[in-house]
Amino acid sequence: MLDSFVLDKDHLLPLLRKLGKDYRLIAPVRNRHGDTLFTEIHDLDKVEIDLEHQPQSSLKPFFFPQVEVLSLYGLDRDAVSGATWYSFYPQLPENRPTVYFGVRSCDMMAVMYTDMIFLQSSEYDVYYARHRENAIFITIGCNRPFANCFCNATRSGPFLEHGFDIQLTDIGDRFFVETGRARGVRLRKQWSYFFRDAAEEDKRAQFQAALEARGLFSRLVHVDLVTRILARQKEPTEILAELSARCQDCGGCAYICPTCTCFTIHDQALDEDRGERLRTWDACTFSGFTRMAGGHNPVDPERQRIRKRFLHKLLHDVEHHGRTSCMGCGRCVDICFGGVDILRFIEMVSENETEPEETP
């Protein structure tokens, strides 16, 4: 059972000030344009931490940057023979102890999914690992899910039972605090005078908030049904063709998604003898993603443009990892002006297909 405490809201800012002296502090900040984005905070008095709105960005860019220098390279020459060759010099990122504050449950689950891709596979990614090390996560449960959220259907929220270091629940003038992993326990003990033990009244308030949140989702999304349909039946080619025709190839869904990890690597010259090797985000919806060297593309962009994206998240990841890689955050719903988001696909499949009966 998780240890539970209470943090008065008046103590939150002083606690963050203390943490900011020892850690880089990342939190959802509402900027002057009205956008809420995860942002590095240098001065708490000059920013507005926003726990009311869903951050439009996820934590993905902090661990898996959109553009990252993997190595520098240079042309070396043998002074005697005149032979030339390229030498590469890895550029590992800085390892900075960081507190990620105000992280929603879906985003915490997305980090844990991305860990499986970059840390637990046969190809261990040292760049991701350096970004990921020394990270402490202070999550906050969603008392009131956002309009397009369906984390209840993907089992990634609105509250977590594991994975966090500290989890907060808003219960009025105070936060109910649960400590999870060891780093969260140590942090709570280090700054123990900000916290007090949770009383039975606090525990009941947290239970009530969590219970009510599960009944406040505005959309009924049949994720489990669709994963079973895709596993047992042939792929829904007509639905994929209809949605592919509407896709504008912008890549917004992949870029905003907290679990899309496709990338490409290319070399960029700095001068005649030197350059840098870059890793940049890619998207399976891009027409060039599967285009071959001779110009042939085995994927029909008119009918199969979004096939890889939806089948990856709802079929292949279930086969490989035991769960979908969609966390139900709803960001792709907000960003897609063509209405080709994963929620639309799930609804179309569940409405137009019948699940076959179990065979004895």
N, C-alpha and C positions, 0 to 999 in steps of 0.2 A: 504494500500500500504506500502511496506517495505521501511524503511529509507535506503538511499544509500550514500556511501562515497567512498573515494579512499585511498589506502595505497600504497605508493611508495615501490618498491621492496627493495630499499636500507634501508627502515625502518623496514623490516620484522624481521631481526635478532635482532635488538635492542628491538623490541616489545616482542619477545620471551624471551629475557633475563629478561625483567621486569616480564613477566608472570611466569618465572621459579623461581622467588624469593617467590612467593605466592602460587604456585600450583605445583603439580607433572606434568611434561610435557611428553606427549606421542605423538610421531610423526613417520611417515614412515622414516626409516633410512636404508641406503644402507650399508651393512657390508662388510668386507674385502673379502668375498666369492662372492660378486656381488648380494646377495639376498637383497631385500627390504622388511623389516618387521617392523610392529609397535613395537616401542621400547621405554622404559623409558629413557629419556635423563638426564644425570647428569651434563654433560659439553658440551655446544653447540660448543665449539671450537674443540672437539675431535670426532665429528660425522658429517656425510653427510646426511642432510635431503633431501630426494628424492621425488620430486613432479612430476617427469617425468614418472615413472613406477608404475604399479599397485602393491600395497603391496601384497606379497604372503600370508600373514596372515591377518585375520580380527581383529576386536576389541573383538570378543567373549571371548577369554581367560581372558580378564581383568575384565569382569563382571560375567563370568561363567567359572571358571578355570577348566582345564582338570582334575586335581586332587585337591580336597579340603577337609580339615578336618572339619567335621560338629560338632563333639563332642569328648571328651575324656571319657573313662569309666573306672571304677575301681570296684574291688570286695570288698565289705564291710562285716564285720563280727560283730555279736553281741557277746560281751565278755562273757556274762552269758549263753545264750542258744546255742551259736555256730552257729546260723542261718546265712546264707550268702545271699547277694543280690547284684545286680549290680546298681551302680549309674552313671548317665550320666551328663556331664558338657559341655554345648554348647560352641563352640569356634567361636564367631562371628568375621568376618574379620574387619580389620582396615578401617575406613571411611576416605579416603584421598581426599581433594579437588584436582581435576585433570582437566587439559585442554588437550583435544584430538585434535591435530592439523593435518590438511591435510587429513581429513576423506572424502573419496569419497561418492557420493550420495547413492550408493547401500549399503554401510556399515552403513550409518546413518539410512536408511530405515530398515536395518537388526536389528539395536539396537531397533528401535521403535516396530518392530514385536516381538522381544524377550521380550520387556516390557509387551506385551499382555499376553505372556505365564506365566511369573513369577510374575507380579505385578497386573494384572487386573483379574486374575482368582479367583476362590473360595479358592485356595490353595496359599496364599500369601507367597512368598519365601523371608524370611528375610535376607538370605545370599546374594542373588542376589541384594536385595534392598540396602544393606550396600555398596556393590561394586558400585552400580549405582548412589547413592546419591552424590551430590556435583560435578557432571560432567558437564563440559562445552565443547561444540563441535564446532570447527571451521572447517567447511567443505570446499571442493574445487570442483567446477564443472569440468566436463571432457570436455575440448575443443575438444579433439580427443579421441574417445572411443578406448579401447584396442581391440586386435584382436578377442577375444572370448566373448566380452561383448554383452549383449542384454538387458540392463536395460531399453531401450526404450520400449521393448515388455512387460516388467513386471511393467511399470509405476513407476520405482524407480530411474530414472535418465534420461539423464546425469546431469541435474540440478534439484534442489529442490525448491518447493514453500512453504514448511513448515517443521518444525521439527528441524531445525538447530538453533544454537545460533548466529553464524556468518557464512555467506557463501561468499567465495572468488571466483572471476572469473579472470583468467589470461587475461589481455588485453595489453600485451606487456611489457613495463617497469614498470607497476603498476598492482595492483589488484583492481578490482571493488568489493566493500564491501557492503553486505546487512546484516542488523541486523534483527534477527527474534525474538526469545524468550527473556524474560526479562533479563536473565543472560548475553546474548550477548549485549544487550543494555547497561547494567551497565558496562560491561567490556570496551566497546567502549568509554563510557563517562569517565571512570576512566583514560584511556590513550588517551584522545582526541587529544593530540598534535601530535600523530602519524598519524592522519587521517585528511583529508580535504573533504569538501562537493563535491559530484560528479557533474560534469558539464554535459551539454547535450551531449557533445562529448564522455564522458565516458559512459553514458547510451546507446548511439548508438553503441559503441564498444562492450559493454556487450551483447546487443540484437543480434548483428551480430554474436558474438562468439557462443551464445546459439543456434541461428538459424542454423549455419553451422554445429554444432556438431550433430544435429539430422539427418543430411544427410550423416554422415560419418561412420555409422555402416556398417561393412563388411558382416554381415549375416542377412538375413530376417527370423525371428523366429515367428511362429504363436502360441504364447502362448494362447491368448484368444480363438482361434479356438479349440485348444486341450482341454482346460478346458470345453468348451461346448460339445465337442465330448464325453469326459469322463462322463459328467453329464447326457447325454441323451442316451448313448449306453452302452452295456455291456463292461466290461474291455477288453483291447486288449491282450488276453492271449498268442497268438502266438508271439507277439512282446516282451512281458514280458519274455516268455520262452527263446527266442533267446538271449536277453540281459542277463538273469540270467545265462545262460550257459557260458557266457564270463566273468562274475564277479568273481574276485579272492578273495573276502571276506576280502579285506585289510582294509576297513573302511576309506580309505583316503578321499572319497567324503564327508562323514559325519563329519570328523574331520576338514576338510578345509572349510566346509560350514558355513557361518556366522549365519545361522538360525537353524541348527540342534541342538536340545536341549535334545535328549534322554540321560538318565544317569542310572547308577546302583549304589546301596549303599551296602557296605560290611564292615565288622569289621576286623580289623587287630590287632593282639595281639602284644604288646610291651614287655610283660613278662607274667608270670603266672597269675598275678592279674590285669594287666592294659592293655589298648589298645586304639585304636582310630577308630572312625566310619568315613569312607571316602565316598565321592561322586566322581565318575569318569565318564567320557564320555562313552557312549555306542553307538551302531549303529544298526539300524534295518536290515542292510544287514548281520550282523554277524549270523553265524549258531546257536549260542547259545542264541540269543535274544529271540526267542520264544520257545526254548526247555523247556519241562516241567520236573518236579522232577523225574518222572519215566523214563525219557529218550525219551519219545515220542515228536515229533515236528510236530505240525499241519501245518506248512508251508513246502512245498516241496522245498528244497534249489536248486534243479536242474532247476525248472521252475518258482519259485516265490520269488527268493532271493531278487530281487530289487523291488518287487511289492509294499511293504509298503512305501518305500521311495518316489517313483514317485506319487503314488496315494495320499499320505499324502500331498505332496507339491502342487499338481495340481488339486486335487479334494476335499479332506476333509477340507483343510484349506480355500478353497473358500467357502465351505458350512458353516464353523464355523466363519470365520473372514472376509469374503467378498473379499478376495484377496489371491493370491498364496503366499506361503512362500519362493518361489524362487525369488531372487532379481536380477537375470541376471548378476551376477558378473563374471561368467565364470571360476571361480577357479576350479570347479570340472572337467571342460573340460581339463584344463591344467594338473591336477594331475592324471587322470584316464588312466592308461596304457592299459586298456582293451577296451577302447572306449565305456564305459557303462554309460556315463554321461547323465544328464538330457536333454541336448541339442540334443543328439542323439535320445533319446526317443521322444522328441517333434517332431523332424523332421520325424521320422518313423511313428508316429501316424498321423501326418498331411498329409503325402504322401500316406499312405495306407488306410486311412479311408475317407469316405465322410460324410459331416455334413448333417443330415436329415433336410428336409424342415420344416419350421414353420407350425404348424397346426392352422387353423383358430379358 
